[in-house]
Amino acid sequence: MADEANTTDAQASQQTDATQTGQSSDAAASSQQGADQGTQGSGDGGTLTDATAGKETGAADAGDLQRLREQLAGGDEKFLNHLGRYKSVDSISKAFKEARQAAASAGKPVTLTDKSTPEEVKAFREAYGIPEDAAAYPGDFRNDFKASEADTAILGEFKAAMHSKNVPPAAAAAALDWYQDFATAQQQELDGNMVKVAKETQGALRSEWGGEYDGNISAVQELMTTHLGKDGFGDMMEMRMMDGSRLQDHPGFVKMMAQIATDYYGSNAIFNGDIETTSKTIDEKIADYRKMQTDDPAKYRSPAVQEAVAALYAQKEKLDARKG
């Protein structure tokens, strides 16, 4: 009987030990699982957020949960108090996952896509210093850049376009800098071609017209100034072609206007002579002759001057008649 009692006690003791060992193993496994998750989160440099704090996702043994918190805290009382906000293993696990994602995204540049939310766009603008108002968008022409009226208008449109596309100011400034370099180089090329074409046209017309070149050019200037005025004549003749050359340097145009002027005046004789004033109107030329009559009577009475004066008055009467 004593042996049977001892055997029974031994079996009971073994069962008790086995039960305690199983419970201990389960607690250790649960604690180890939490430790592995904690190590994974902290290894990425993340920290627990408050996004899931206080949200219970299921019932959990308070003792096991507290032991998990203590194991994760590793003796850090402040961190242990923070872990006390999480009321379940699930909430702790979720917090560590969020921390891991945040750590993985840390240091990456902020980018936008077609699916970016207004909040993401706002964060991107703040990160790169993009103002809310397009008018406040940074960027201006350099002091050494000779901006035309068209360039000034383009600048406003450029800022609005860069702002609407959320282009960082630094990138927009680089693009504007390129535009100024490009526009300067292009203008230099056009100006160089203008000089080249002007010389070629003048040389070709002088060779073709010979001694009538100055008279033909003067007749064209007189005709166009009479009908367009000085400003209108200047604006028209300074018009630039696609290759940079001016309208006044286009051979076909000059020849056409010379023929029209010759037909209009009858000849170009009145625009030739030693007192030629190619850029003046007939009235101004007559005024010059009147001044000559006072300053240099002898020259004024010379046959050549008298012939020119008579031709001017005749031409003036002809023009006045056409105007009337």
C-alpha positions in Angstrom: 0.0 0.0 0.0 2.8 2.3 0.8 4.4 1.5 -2.6 1.1 2.3 -4.3 0.8 5.6 -2.5 4.4 6.5 -3.4 3.7 5.6 -7.1 0.5 7.6 -7.1 2.3 10.6 -5.6 5.1 10.3 -8.1 2.7 10.2 -11.0 0.8 13.2 -9.7 4.0 15.1 -9.3 5.1 14.3 -12.8 1.7 15.5 -14.2 1.9 18.7 -12.2 5.5 19.3 -13.4 4.4 18.6 -16.9 1.5 21.0 -16.7 3.7 23.7 -15.2 6.3 23.1 -17.8 3.7 23.3 -20.6 2.4 26.6 -19.2 5.9 28.0 -18.9 6.7 26.9 -22.4 3.6 28.6 -23.8 4.3 31.8 -21.9 7.9 31.7 -23.1 6.8 31.1 -26.7 4.4 34.0 -26.5 7.1 36.3 -25.0 9.6 35.2 -27.5 7.2 36.0 -30.4 6.7 39.5 -29.0 10.5 39.9 -28.5 11.1 38.8 -32.1 8.6 41.4 -33.4 10.1 44.1 -31.1 13.6 43.3 -32.3 12.5 43.5 -35.9 10.8 46.9 -35.4 13.7 48.4 -33.4 16.3 47.0 -35.8 15.0 49.4 -38.5 15.3 52.4 -36.4 11.6 52.9 -36.0 9.7 53.9 -32.9 6.2 52.9 -31.8 3.5 55.3 -32.8 0.3 56.1 -31.0 -1.9 55.2 -34.0 -2.9 51.9 -32.5 -2.5 52.7 -28.8 -5.5 51.9 -26.6 -7.2 49.8 -29.3 -8.0 46.3 -28.2 -8.2 43.8 -31.0 -9.0 40.8 -28.8 -8.9 39.4 -25.3 -5.5 38.6 -23.9 -4.2 37.4 -20.6 -3.2 40.4 -18.7 -0.2 38.7 -17.1 1.2 37.4 -20.4 0.7 40.8 -22.1 2.5 42.6 -19.2 5.4 40.1 -19.4 5.6 40.7 -23.1 5.7 44.5 -22.5 8.5 44.0 -19.9 10.5 41.8 -22.2 10.2 44.3 -25.1 11.1 47.2 -22.8 14.3 45.5 -21.7 14.4 47.4 -18.4 13.5 50.8 -20.0 10.8 52.1 -17.6 9.9 55.0 -19.9 9.4 52.6 -22.9 7.5 50.2 -20.6 5.1 53.0 -19.7 4.7 53.8 -23.4 3.9 50.1 -24.1 1.3 50.2 -21.4 -0.9 52.2 -23.8 -1.3 49.1 -26.0 -4.1 46.8 -24.7 -3.4 43.7 -26.9 -0.7 41.8 -28.6 -2.3 42.7 -31.9 -2.1 46.5 -31.2 1.6 46.1 -30.3 2.3 44.1 -33.4 0.5 46.6 -35.6 2.5 49.5 -34.1 5.8 47.8 -34.8 4.7 47.2 -38.4 3.9 50.9 -38.8 7.2 51.8 -37.3 9.0 49.4 -39.7 7.3 51.0 -42.7 8.1 54.5 -41.5 11.8 53.5 -41.0 11.9 52.0 -44.5 10.5 55.3 -46.0 12.8 57.5 -44.0 15.3 59.5 -46.1 13.4 58.9 -49.4 12.6 62.0 -51.5 9.0 63.1 -51.5 7.4 62.4 -54.9 4.1 63.0 -56.5 2.0 60.9 -58.9 -1.3 61.3 -60.8 -3.0 59.7 -57.8 -1.4 61.9 -55.1 -3.9 63.3 -52.6 -4.3 67.0 -51.9 -2.6 66.4 -48.6 0.4 64.8 -50.3 0.6 67.7 -52.8 0.5 70.1 -49.9 3.3 68.2 -48.1 5.4 68.1 -51.3 5.0 71.9 -51.8 6.0 72.6 -48.2 9.0 70.3 -48.5 10.3 72.1 -51.7 9.3 75.6 -50.8 6.7 76.0 -53.5 4.4 79.0 -52.5 0.6 78.7 -52.6 0.3 81.7 -55.0 1.8 81.4 -58.4 2.7 85.1 -58.4 5.0 84.5 -55.5 6.8 81.7 -57.4 10.6 82.5 -57.4 12.5 83.2 -60.6 13.5 86.2 -62.6 15.7 87.1 -65.6 19.4 87.7 -65.0 20.8 91.2 -65.1 22.9 90.4 -68.1 19.8 89.2 -70.1 18.2 91.7 -72.4 14.6 90.7 -72.0 12.1 91.8 -74.7 8.4 92.5 -74.1 7.7 89.0 -75.4 10.2 87.5 -72.9 8.6 89.4 -70.0 5.2 88.0 -71.0 6.7 84.5 -71.3 8.1 84.8 -67.8 4.7 85.2 -66.3 3.4 82.2 -68.2 6.4 80.2 -67.3 6.0 80.8 -63.6 2.3 79.8 -63.8 3.1 76.6 -65.7 5.9 75.6 -63.3 3.6 76.3 -60.3 0.7 74.3 -61.7 3.0 71.3 -62.3 4.5 71.5 -58.7 8.0 72.0 -60.1 10.5 72.8 -57.3 11.9 76.4 -57.5 15.4 75.1 -58.0 14.4 73.1 -61.0 12.4 76.0 -62.4 15.4 78.3 -61.9 17.6 75.9 -63.9 15.0 75.8 -66.7 14.8 79.6 -66.8 18.6 79.8 -66.9 18.7 77.5 -69.9 16.0 79.6 -71.7 18.1 82.8 -71.2 21.2 81.1 -72.6 19.2 79.7 -75.5 17.5 83.0 -76.3 20.7 85.0 -76.1 22.5 82.6 -78.5 19.5 82.6 -80.9 19.4 86.4 -80.9 23.1 86.7 -81.6 22.7 84.3 -84.5 19.8 86.3 -85.9 21.6 89.6 -85.5 24.6 88.2 -87.3 22.5 87.1 -90.2 20.8 90.5 -90.3 24.2 92.2 -90.9 25.2 89.6 -93.5 21.9 89.9 -95.5 22.0 93.8 -95.3 25.5 93.9 -96.8 24.7 91.3 -99.5 21.5 93.2 -100.5 23.1 96.6 -100.6 26.0 95.3 -102.7 23.7 93.5 -105.1 21.5 96.5 -105.6 24.4 98.9 -106.0 25.8 96.7 -108.7 22.5 96.4 -110.5 21.4 100.0 -110.2 24.7 101.8 -110.5 24.3 105.5 -110.2 20.6 105.3 -109.6 21.0 103.4 -106.4 20.8 106.5 -104.1 17.9 108.0 -106.0 15.9 104.8 -105.9 16.4 104.4 -102.2 15.6 108.0 -101.5 12.4 107.8 -103.6 11.3 104.7 -101.6 12.0 106.5 -98.3 10.1 109.6 -99.5 7.1 107.6 -100.7 6.8 105.5 -97.6 7.4 108.3 -95.1 4.7 110.4 -96.9 2.1 107.8 -96.5 3.2 106.1 -93.3 4.8 108.9 -91.4 8.3 108.6 -89.9 7.4 106.2 -87.1 5.3 104.0 -89.4 8.1 103.9 -92.0 10.7 103.0 -89.4 8.5 100.3 -87.8 7.8 98.7 -91.2 11.4 98.8 -92.4 12.7 97.3 -89.1 10.3 94.3 -89.3 12.3 91.1 -88.9 12.0 88.1 -91.1 12.3 84.5 -89.8 16.0 84.4 -90.6 16.6 87.6 -88.6 17.0 89.9 -91.7 14.9 93.1 -91.9 12.2 93.8 -94.5 14.3 96.7 -95.8 17.0 94.3 -96.7 14.8 92.0 -98.8 15.9 92.6 -102.4 12.5 91.8 -103.9 10.7 94.2 -101.6 13.1 97.1 -102.2 12.9 96.7 -105.9 9.1 96.7 -105.9 9.0 99.8 -103.8 11.6 101.6 -106.0 9.5 100.9 -109.0 6.3 102.1 -107.3 8.1 105.3 -106.2 9.5 106.0 -109.7 6.0 105.6 -111.2 4.6 107.8 -108.4 7.0 110.6 -108.8 7.6 110.3 -112.5 11.4 109.7 -111.9 13.9 109.7 -109.1 15.8 112.7 -110.4 14.8 115.0 -107.6 16.4 112.7 -105.1 19.9 112.9 -106.6 22.4 115.8 -106.4 24.9 117.4 -104.1 22.2 118.4 -101.6 20.6 114.9 -101.3 18.8 114.4 -98.0 17.5 110.9 -98.3 15.6 110.6 -95.1 13.7 113.8 -95.2 10.3 114.6 -96.5 9.7 117.1 -99.3 8.7 119.8 -96.9 11.8 119.3 -94.8 14.0 119.5 -98.0 12.3 122.7 -99.1 12.9 124.1 -95.6 16.6 123.2 -95.9 16.8 125.1 -99.2 15.3 128.1 -97.7 17.9 128.0 -95.0 20.6 127.7 -97.7 19.1 130.8 -99.4 19.9 132.7 -96.2 23.2 131.1 -95.3 24.7 130.6 -98.7 22.9 132.7 -101.4 25.5 132.0 -104.0 25.1 128.3 -103.8 21.3 128.6 -103.6 21.2 130.5 -106.9 23.3 127.9 -108.7 21.6 126.2 -111.6 21.7 122.7 -110.0 20.1 123.9 -106.8 17.5 126.0 -108.6 16.6 122.9 -110.7 16.3 120.8 -107.6 14.1 123.4 -105.8 11.8 123.7 -108.8 11.5 119.9 -108.9 10.6 119.8 -105.2 7.9 122.5 -105.5 6.5 120.7 -108.5 6.5 117.4 -106.6 4.9 119.1 -103.6 2.1 120.4 -105.8 1.6 117.0 -107.2 1.5 115.3 -103.8 -0.8 118.0 -102.4 -3.2 117.5 -105.4 -3.2 113.7 -104.7 -3.9 114.3 -101.0 -6.7 116.8 -101.8 
